[in-house]
Amino acid sequence: MSIKKKVGIIRCQQTEDLCAGIVDFNVAQRGILAFQETGSVDIIGFVSCGGCPGKRVIQRVQLMLAEKADIIVFASCITKGNPFGFPCPHYKFIKKAIRKKLGNDFQIIEWTH
């Protein structure tokens, strides 16, 4: 039996009223779609970016890494624009800022479903 990876999921703050994250949790638990390579994972954090342009994302990623997250996942609302078809215009900047501040010692998955 293999040890499950621990993931922290970052979502778009503007979608919180429209999406409860049910599909994100479902695909993570089942190890499908974006989690096909990792298999089923344990979600240790499910937080928003803190509002445009990702105001609190670095601090929130730091918190999840401190809790031993192996992988940081950007929910599909950020990278694909689910559920209303408008991906985050700040995503590339956010990802670059995370890598610059926190390094490359953890995996990033760029979508969930």
N, C-alpha and C positions, 0 to 999 in steps of 0.2 A: 504494500500500500504506500503510495507516494504522499508526501506532505503537500497540502494545498498551498498555492501562492496566496499572498495577502495583497489585496488591491485597495487603492483609494480612488474614488471616482469624483471628478470635478464636473459640475454641470453649469449651465447658463442660468444666472440668477433670474433673467427675464422669463424663463420658461417654468419657474417653480409653481406658478398658479395654474399652468396648463398640463403639467406632467408630474405625476407622483413618483416616477422612476421605476414603475412596476416592471416594464420590459427590461430595463437595465439590470435589475436584480434577478429577473428570471433567466436571462441569457448567461449571466455570470454564474448563477447556481448550477445551471445545466451544462455549462462549458461549451456553448455553441456560439456561432457567429464570430464576433471579435475574440472570443475566448476558446475558440476551437484548438489553438495550439497549446494553451495553458491547461485546458480542461477546467473542471469546476474550481472556482476560487472562493475565498472568504473575503467579503467586503468589510473593511475595517473603518471606512469613512465614506460618506456620501454628502458632499458639500458643494455650495455654489462658488463661483469665481469671486464673489464679493461685489459684483456689479462692474459695468464697463469703466475702463478697459481692462478688466481682470484685476481690480484694485487689491484684492486680498489673496490672490491665487498663490503667490510664493509662500506666504505665511501658512496657508492651509496645506500646501504640499509638504512643507517642513514638518507640520504637526503629524501628518500621516506617515512620513518617513520615520519620525521619532517613534511611532507606534509599530515600526518594522514592516511597513508596506514594501513589497517587492516591486510592485508595478503601480504606476499612476495612469489612470485611464481618463481620457476626455470623453464625456458622454456625447452621443451623436447629435444632441441639440447644439453643441458647440461646433463640431466639425462638419456635420451634414445639414444642420438647420432643422432637424426634426423638432417639433411637429409642424412648424409653419413655413419651412423652406427658406429660412434665412440664417445661413451659418455665421458664426462670429467673425466680424471683420478684423478682430484683434488677435485671432488665434495664433498666427505665425509669430507675432510679437510676444505673446504670452509664452509660447513654447520656447522660444529663443531666450527669454528672460529667465525661465526656470532652469534651463541648461547652464546659462551663464552663472547664475547664483548658486545652484545646487549640484552641478556637475552631471556626470554620465553614469553614476553608479547604480542606476535603477532604470528599468524599462518603462517606456511610454507606449501605451496603446491609444490610437487616435480616434477610436469610435467604439460603440458598444453594439448597436443593432442597425 
